């Protein structure tokens, strides 16, 4: 998979997908973030055992494909941010 997308649009799509999911899921291994690139669109789907949220954004797709990865929750104190 290979695509080009505006950084702000990508951050918004990922952020909206992840924010809709609970921070503590009943079965963490079932949570993930799916990126699908095809036909000028990038779809970002966040899901866990109970919910799923899909956000689409325009993107230049050079090589269509999809990838699934875990949602990693980082606590504010670990990153130096405020809570």
PyMOL commands that set and color helices and strands:
alter all, ss='L'
color gray80, all
select helices_A, chain A and resi 7-19+28-30+76-79
alter helices_A, ss='H'
color red, helices_A
select strands_A, chain A and resi 2-4+32-38+41-47+52-58+60-63+65-69
alter strands_A, ss='S'
color yellow, strands_A
deselect
rebuild
show_as cartoon
